[in-house]
Structures are given as C-alpha cells and as structure tokens.
C-alpha cells in the first residue's frame, strides 16, 4: 500500500498543527498595519488611522479597501470587546509575498485586540544607532531591525534606540517618533521616517493651542542646543528622554506637559 505524502503542513515545536489562512500569515511579511487605543469604546485620530491604511494599501497593493468597510471591522471589534482595549489592524495580501500576484489585488483585514496600553513610565535613555528603515513612510510588518537594535541598545546600557540616517540626521526610534524642545518651540526631526498618528494628532492640536513648532534636520551636534526630548507612539503622547547617546536633557518636563495637553484636546469619537 502506497503511503500518502502530505506536502502542506505547519509544524510547531515538532507537532503538526492545522494549517489555515492565519497560520500561513506567520510566513508572510507583505503587510502593513496601524495600532490604536480604545477608551470607553471611543478612539482618537480615527481619520489619521484610516488615511494611513488607505495610502499604504495603494502603495503596496495598488488598491485600498473602502474606509467604511475598515471602519465597520473596527467597530465590530470594539463592540465585542471591553470598553478599554488596544487594537492592531493589519492589512495583507492574500497572495503572500515573493510573487507578482500579491500586487494589484484586493487586500484582507486582520484585527487583533489586547489589553489597553500606556507605554513605559520613563524617562528613557536612548542609544543612537545608524539604521534606515526600508519604506520608512509605511508602518509595515517584518522589521527585524527594530527589535535587533533595541537589543543592541539595551546591551549598551540604554533603554531603547534612536536611528540616524546616512546624512547623519536623527529620524525616529524603534517604535517611536521623536520630539524636541528648544525652550520656545516644539521641534520635529526633518527626515525620511514614519509620521505616526499620535505625532499627527499632537501636531494639529499644538497648532490649535498656538504653540510654536517647526521641523528641521537634527544631528547629534544639534542636540547640544536643545533643552528637552520626548518619544511618542500610539500608547502615549509623550515620554521624557533624559539622554541620547552622551547628550543629556535636563528640561523635558515642559515638553511632556505640552504634548499631553495637546493630545488631551484631541476629540474622542465613536467609530
């Protein structure tokens, strides 16, 4: 009797597990995502998240799902979960990666829910590391470098890493945007990077508060003239930074207060 050979299997720690579209995703890195916080079943900056997903889908797949459809999936996840939670919305090609069929195709949506996040308490010390993310303007998956350089920073005695591009300009952190304070204005790095939804929300509300802000190239030497620094992402509008490499910051409290004040007035909305 001829033994039937099974060609398609998923094996975890030596044990065969049922293969599915979800297990196939573990081997696919052609996807992008956004992460948001839900509070009292409402979110902030929903328009920014939808814009991010739409533009990234067009860039990667040649088309995007309608905003109303993405919004309905998010609404369903919120209604079926606790009043406070975290959501990660991943958009992926059903054709996977490493083939031409994954472009010009209607993508699919995967939503993962988890406990609400607030980020580390801080303050943080950051190691400056030479690294440039590919397709930096897209929040895409499979970025091994971010975790690798986080580990490198921790091994050097720091809390996390901040990246420097080939021009010597600070761009962003591993999972963070950067903000600086010169004593009068909020200063954003001018570089090729991912502009986070938190950064965009804070930026527009700083404008409403008439707080001066500008973008400029930030080098390690430029840090000598800056008084405060912070990092932000979907978890928090600002965590204080006391050091980047050997440059210390002694007056980040004013910056942190302004960033939190700006985010506080960003309206919550039902999805």
DRENDO-1510 file (C-alpha; in Angstrom, 1 decimal, always signed):
<recs>
REC; n; res; u; v; w
REC; 1; UNK; +0.0; +0.0; +0.0 .
REC; 2; UNK; +1.4; +3.3; -1.0 .
REC; 3; UNK; +1.9; +5.9; +1.8 .
REC; 4; UNK; +0.3; +9.2; +1.0 .
REC; 5; UNK; +2.7; +12.1; +1.5 .
REC; 6; UNK; +1.3; +15.3; +2.9 .
REC; 7; UNK; +3.1; +18.2; +1.3 .
REC; 8; UNK; +1.4; +21.1; +3.1 .
REC; 9; UNK; +1.9; +21.1; +6.8 .
REC; 10; UNK; +2.5; +23.5; +9.6 .
REC; 11; UNK; +4.7; +22.1; +12.4 .
REC; 12; UNK; +5.2; +23.9; +15.7 .
REC; 13; UNK; +8.0; +22.6; +18.0 .
REC; 14; UNK; +7.8; +19.2; +16.2 .
REC; 15; UNK; +4.0; +18.9; +16.4 .
REC; 16; UNK; +1.7; +19.2; +13.4 .
REC; 17; UNK; -1.0; +21.9; +13.8 .
REC; 18; UNK; -3.9; +22.6; +11.5 .
REC; 19; UNK; -2.9; +24.8; +8.6 .
REC; 20; UNK; -5.1; +27.8; +7.9 .
REC; 21; UNK; -5.0; +31.2; +6.4 .
REC; 22; UNK; -3.9; +32.5; +9.8 .
REC; 23; UNK; -1.0; +30.1; +10.1 .
REC; 24; UNK; +0.0; +31.0; +6.6 .
REC; 25; UNK; +0.3; +34.6; +7.7 .
REC; 26; UNK; +3.1; +33.6; +10.1 .
REC; 27; UNK; +5.2; +33.1; +7.0 .
REC; 28; UNK; +4.2; +36.3; +5.2 .
REC; 29; UNK; +5.7; +39.7; +5.6 .
REC; 30; UNK; +3.9; +41.7; +2.9 .
REC; 31; UNK; +1.6; +43.6; +5.1 .
REC; 32; UNK; +1.1; +46.9; +6.9 .
REC; 33; UNK; -0.8; +47.9; +10.0 .
REC; 34; UNK; -1.9; +50.6; +12.4 .
REC; 35; UNK; -2.3; +50.4; +16.2 .
REC; 36; UNK; -4.8; +52.4; +18.2 .
REC; 37; UNK; -6.1; +52.7; +21.7 .
REC; 38; UNK; -9.8; +52.4; +22.6 .
REC; 39; UNK; -11.1; +54.2; +25.7 .
REC; 40; UNK; -14.7; +54.0; +26.7 .
REC; 41; UNK; -15.3; +52.4; +23.3 .
REC; 42; UNK; -14.1; +55.5; +21.5 .
REC; 43; UNK; -10.9; +56.4; +19.7 .
REC; 44; UNK; -8.8; +59.5; +18.9 .
REC; 45; UNK; -7.5; +60.3; +15.5 .
REC; 46; UNK; -9.6; +57.8; +13.6 .
REC; 47; UNK; -9.2; +59.8; +10.4 .
REC; 48; UNK; -5.4; +59.5; +10.7 .
REC; 49; UNK; -5.5; +55.8; +11.0 .
REC; 50; UNK; -7.8; +55.4; +8.0 .
REC; 51; UNK; -5.6; +57.7; +6.0 .
REC; 52; UNK; -2.6; +55.6; +6.9 .
REC; 53; UNK; -4.2; +52.3; +5.9 .
REC; 54; UNK; -5.6; +53.6; +2.7 .
REC; 55; UNK; -2.3; +55.2; +1.5 .
REC; 56; UNK; -0.2; +52.2; +2.4 .
REC; 57; UNK; -2.6; +49.8; +0.7 .
REC; 58; UNK; -2.4; +51.8; -2.5 .
REC; 59; UNK; +1.4; +51.9; -2.3 .
REC; 60; UNK; +1.8; +48.2; -1.6 .
REC; 61; UNK; -1.2; +46.6; -3.4 .
REC; 62; UNK; -2.3; +49.1; -6.0 .
REC; 63; UNK; -5.7; +49.4; -4.4 .
REC; 64; UNK; -7.4; +50.1; -1.0 .
REC; 65; UNK; -10.5; +48.8; +0.7 .
REC; 66; UNK; -13.2; +51.5; +1.3 .
REC; 67; UNK; -12.9; +53.4; +4.6 .
REC; 68; UNK; -16.4; +52.5; +5.6 .
REC; 69; UNK; -15.5; +48.8; +5.4 .
REC; 70; UNK; -12.4; +49.2; +7.5 .
REC; 71; UNK; -14.4; +51.3; +9.9 .
REC; 72; UNK; -17.1; +48.6; +10.2 .
REC; 73; UNK; -14.5; +46.0; +11.1 .
REC; 74; UNK; -13.0; +48.3; +13.8 .
REC; 75; UNK; -16.5; +49.0; +15.1 .
REC; 76; UNK; -17.3; +45.3; +15.4 .
REC; 77; UNK; -14.0; +44.6; +17.3 .
REC; 78; UNK; -14.8; +47.5; +19.7 .
REC; 79; UNK; -18.4; +46.5; +20.3 .
REC; 80; UNK; -17.4; +42.9; +21.0 .
REC; 81; UNK; -14.6; +43.8; +23.4 .
REC; 82; UNK; -14.1; +45.6; +26.7 .
REC; 83; UNK; -14.6; +49.3; +27.0 .
REC; 84; UNK; -10.9; +49.9; +27.1 .
REC; 85; UNK; -8.5; +48.0; +24.8 .
REC; 86; UNK; -5.8; +48.1; +22.2 .
REC; 87; UNK; -6.4; +47.3; +18.5 .
REC; 88; UNK; -4.0; +46.4; +15.8 .
REC; 89; UNK; -5.4; +46.5; +12.3 .
REC; 90; UNK; -3.3; +44.6; +9.8 .
REC; 91; UNK; -3.9; +44.8; +6.0 .
REC; 92; UNK; -2.3; +42.0; +4.0 .
REC; 93; UNK; -2.2; +40.4; +0.5 .
REC; 94; UNK; -3.9; +37.0; +0.4 .
REC; 95; UNK; -1.3; +36.0; -2.2 .
REC; 96; UNK; +1.5; +36.4; +0.4 .
REC; 97; UNK; +5.0; +37.6; -0.6 .
REC; 98; UNK; +7.8; +36.9; -3.0 .
REC; 99; UNK; +5.5; +36.8; -6.1 .
REC; 100; UNK; +4.0; +39.2; -8.5 .
REC; 101; UNK; +0.4; +38.1; -7.8 .
REC; 102; UNK; +0.5; +40.0; -4.5 .
REC; 103; UNK; +0.1; +43.3; -6.2 .
REC; 104; UNK; -3.0; +44.8; -7.8 .
REC; 105; UNK; -5.2; +42.7; -5.6 .
REC; 106; UNK; -7.8; +43.4; -3.0 .
REC; 107; UNK; -6.2; +43.0; +0.4 .
REC; 108; UNK; -7.7; +41.5; +3.6 .
REC; 109; UNK; -8.0; +42.8; +7.1 .
REC; 110; UNK; -6.9; +41.1; +10.3 .
REC; 111; UNK; -7.7; +42.8; +13.7 .
REC; 112; UNK; -6.1; +41.7; +16.9 .
REC; 113; UNK; -7.3; +43.0; +20.3 .
REC; 114; UNK; -5.4; +43.2; +23.6 .
REC; 115; UNK; -5.3; +44.9; +26.9 .
REC; 116; UNK; -5.1; +48.7; +26.9 .
REC; 117; UNK; -1.5; +50.0; +26.7 .
REC; 118; UNK; +0.0; +53.1; +28.2 .
REC; 119; UNK; +3.7; +52.7; +27.4 .
REC; 120; UNK; +6.7; +52.7; +29.8 .
REC; 121; UNK; +6.8; +55.2; +32.6 .
REC; 122; UNK; +10.2; +56.6; +31.6 .
REC; 123; UNK; +12.2; +58.6; +31.4 .
REC; 124; UNK; +14.2; +56.8; +28.8 .
REC; 125; UNK; +17.9; +56.8; +27.7 .
REC; 126; UNK; +18.4; +56.2; +24.0 .
REC; 127; UNK; +21.4; +54.9; +22.1 .
REC; 128; UNK; +21.9; +56.5; +18.6 .
REC; 129; UNK; +22.4; +53.8; +16.0 .
REC; 130; UNK; +23.0; +54.0; +12.3 .
REC; 131; UNK; +19.9; +52.4; +10.6 .
REC; 132; UNK; +17.4; +53.4; +7.9 .
REC; 133; UNK; +14.0; +51.6; +7.7 .
REC; 134; UNK; +13.0; +50.5; +4.2 .
REC; 135; UNK; +9.8; +52.2; +3.0 .
REC; 136; UNK; +10.1; +54.3; +6.1 .
REC; 137; UNK; +6.8; +56.2; +5.4 .
REC; 138; UNK; +4.8; +52.9; +5.8 .
REC; 139; UNK; +4.1; +51.1; +9.1 .
REC; 140; UNK; +4.9; +47.6; +7.7 .
REC; 141; UNK; +5.5; +44.3; +9.4 .
REC; 142; UNK; +8.5; +42.1; +9.5 .
REC; 143; UNK; +11.0; +44.7; +10.6 .
REC; 144; UNK; +13.6; +42.6; +12.4 .
REC; 145; UNK; +16.0; +45.6; +12.6 .
REC; 146; UNK; +13.8; +47.4; +15.1 .
REC; 147; UNK; +14.0; +44.6; +17.7 .
REC; 148; UNK; +17.6; +43.8; +16.9 .
REC; 149; UNK; +18.7; +47.4; +17.5 .
REC; 150; UNK; +16.6; +47.6; +20.7 .
REC; 151; UNK; +18.5; +44.7; +22.0 .
REC; 152; UNK; +21.8; +46.3; +20.9 .
REC; 153; UNK; +20.8; +49.4; +22.8 .
REC; 154; UNK; +19.9; +47.5; +26.0 .
REC; 155; UNK; +23.2; +45.6; +25.9 .
REC; 156; UNK; +24.9; +49.0; +25.8 .
REC; 157; UNK; +23.1; +50.1; +29.0 .
REC; 158; UNK; +20.3; +52.1; +27.3 .
REC; 159; UNK; +16.6; +51.6; +27.4 .
REC; 160; UNK; +16.0; +51.8; +23.6 .
REC; 161; UNK; +17.4; +53.0; +20.3 .
REC; 162; UNK; +17.0; +56.0; +18.0 .
REC; 163; UNK; +18.0; +55.8; +14.4 .
REC; 164; UNK; +20.4; +58.0; +12.4 .
REC; 165; UNK; +20.2; +58.1; +8.6 .
REC; 166; UNK; +23.1; +58.2; +6.0 .
REC; 167; UNK; +23.0; +62.1; +6.2 .
REC; 168; UNK; +23.7; +62.0; +10.0 .
REC; 169; UNK; +20.1; +63.1; +10.8 .
REC; 170; UNK; +18.1; +61.6; +13.7 .
REC; 171; UNK; +14.9; +60.1; +12.2 .
REC; 172; UNK; +12.8; +58.0; +14.7 .
REC; 173; UNK; +13.0; +55.5; +17.4 .
REC; 174; UNK; +12.4; +51.7; +17.1 .
REC; 175; UNK; +8.7; +52.2; +17.6 .
REC; 176; UNK; +8.7; +55.9; +18.4 .
REC; 177; UNK; +8.5; +59.3; +16.9 .
REC; 178; UNK; +10.8; +62.0; +18.4 .
REC; 179; UNK; +10.0; +65.5; +19.6 .
REC; 180; UNK; +12.4; +68.1; +21.0 .
REC; 181; UNK; +12.1; +71.4; +22.9 .
REC; 182; UNK; +14.4; +74.4; +22.3 .
REC; 183; UNK; +12.9; +76.5; +25.2 .
REC; 184; UNK; +10.2; +78.1; +23.0 .
REC; 185; UNK; +9.1; +75.7; +20.3 .
REC; 186; UNK; +8.5; +72.0; +19.7 .
REC; 187; UNK; +11.0; +70.8; +17.1 .
REC; 188; UNK; +10.3; +67.8; +15.0 .
REC; 189; UNK; +13.0; +65.9; +13.1 .
REC; 190; UNK; +13.1; +66.6; +9.3 .
REC; 191; UNK; +14.0; +63.3; +7.8 .
REC; 192; UNK; +12.5; +60.3; +5.9 .
REC; 193; UNK; +10.5; +58.5; +8.6 .
REC; 194; UNK; +7.1; +57.2; +9.6 .
REC; 195; UNK; +4.9; +60.1; +10.7 .
REC; 196; UNK; +2.9; +58.5; +13.4 .
REC; 197; UNK; -0.8; +59.0; +14.0 .
REC; 198; UNK; +0.0; +60.2; +17.5 .
REC; 199; UNK; +2.5; +62.7; +16.1 .
REC; 200; UNK; +0.0; +64.0; +13.6 .
REC; 201; UNK; -2.7; +64.4; +16.2 .
REC; 202; UNK; -0.4; +66.2; +18.6 .
REC; 203; UNK; +0.9; +68.4; +15.8 .
REC; 204; UNK; -2.6; +69.6; +14.8 .
REC; 205; UNK; -3.6; +70.3; +18.4 .
REC; 206; UNK; -0.4; +72.2; +19.1 .
REC; 207; UNK; -1.5; +74.4; +16.3 .
REC; 208; UNK; -4.9; +74.9; +17.9 .
REC; 209; UNK; -3.1; +75.9; +21.2 .
REC; 210; UNK; -0.9; +78.3; +19.3 .
REC; 211; UNK; +2.2; +76.5; +20.4 .
REC; 212; UNK; +5.2; +77.3; +18.1 .
REC; 213; UNK; +6.5; +74.2; +16.3 .
REC; 214; UNK; +8.8; +73.5; +13.3 .
REC; 215; UNK; +10.7; +70.7; +11.6 .
REC; 216; UNK; +14.4; +70.8; +11.0 .
REC; 217; UNK; +17.3; +68.3; +10.5 .
REC; 218; UNK; +18.5; +67.1; +13.8 .
REC; 219; UNK; +22.1; +65.9; +14.2 .
REC; 220; UNK; +23.9; +64.7; +17.3 .
REC; 221; UNK; +25.7; +68.0; +17.4 .
REC; 222; UNK; +22.3; +69.9; +17.2 .
REC; 223; UNK; +21.2; +68.1; +20.4 .
REC; 224; UNK; +23.7; +70.3; +22.3 .
REC; 225; UNK; +21.4; +73.3; +21.7 .
REC; 226; UNK; +18.1; +71.6; +22.7 .
REC; 227; UNK; +16.7; +71.6; +26.2 .
REC; 228; UNK; +14.2; +68.7; +26.1 .
REC; 229; UNK; +13.4; +65.5; +24.2 .
REC; 230; UNK; +10.5; +63.0; +24.1 .
REC; 231; UNK; +9.2; +59.9; +22.3 .
REC; 232; UNK; +5.6; +59.1; +21.4 .
REC; 233; UNK; +3.6; +56.4; +19.7 .
REC; 234; UNK; +0.0; +55.1; +19.8 .
REC; 235; UNK; +0.5; +54.3; +23.5 .
REC; 236; UNK; +1.3; +57.8; +24.7 .
REC; 237; UNK; +1.7; +61.4; +23.5 .
REC; 238; UNK; +5.0; +61.8; +25.3 .
REC; 239; UNK; +7.6; +60.0; +27.5 .
REC; 240; UNK; +10.6; +62.0; +28.7 .
REC; 241; UNK; +14.0; +61.3; +27.3 .
REC; 242; UNK; +17.0; +62.2; +29.6 .
REC; 243; UNK; +19.8; +61.1; +27.2 .
REC; 244; UNK; +20.5; +60.4; +23.6 .
REC; 245; UNK; +23.9; +58.7; +23.4 .
REC; 246; UNK; +26.1; +61.1; +25.5 .
REC; 247; UNK; +23.9; +64.1; +25.2 .
REC; 248; UNK; +21.7; +64.7; +28.3 .
REC; 249; UNK; +18.4; +66.7; +28.5 .
REC; 250; UNK; +17.5; +68.3; +31.8 .
REC; 251; UNK; +14.4; +70.2; +30.9 .
REC; 252; UNK; +12.0; +67.7; +29.2 .
REC; 253; UNK; +9.1; +68.3; +31.6 .
REC; 254; UNK; +7.8; +71.4; +29.8 .
REC; 255; UNK; +7.8; +69.5; +26.5 .
REC; 256; UNK; +6.0; +66.5; +28.1 .
REC; 257; UNK; +3.3; +68.7; +29.6 .
REC; 258; UNK; +2.7; +70.4; +26.2 .
REC; 259; UNK; +2.5; +67.1; +24.3 .
REC; 260; UNK; +0.0; +65.7; +26.8 .
REC; 261; UNK; -2.1; +68.9; +26.9 .
REC; 262; UNK; -2.3; +68.8; +23.1 .
REC; 263; UNK; -3.4; +65.2; +23.0 .
REC; 264; UNK; -5.9; +65.8; +25.7 .
REC; 265; UNK; -7.9; +68.1; +23.5 .
REC; 266; UNK; -7.9; +65.7; +20.5 .
REC; 267; UNK; -11.6; +64.6; +20.5 .
REC; 268; UNK; -12.7; +61.1; +21.2 .
REC; 269; UNK; -15.2; +59.7; +18.7 .
REC; 270; UNK; -17.3; +56.7; +18.3 .
REC; 271; UNK; -16.4; +54.5; +15.3 .
</recs>
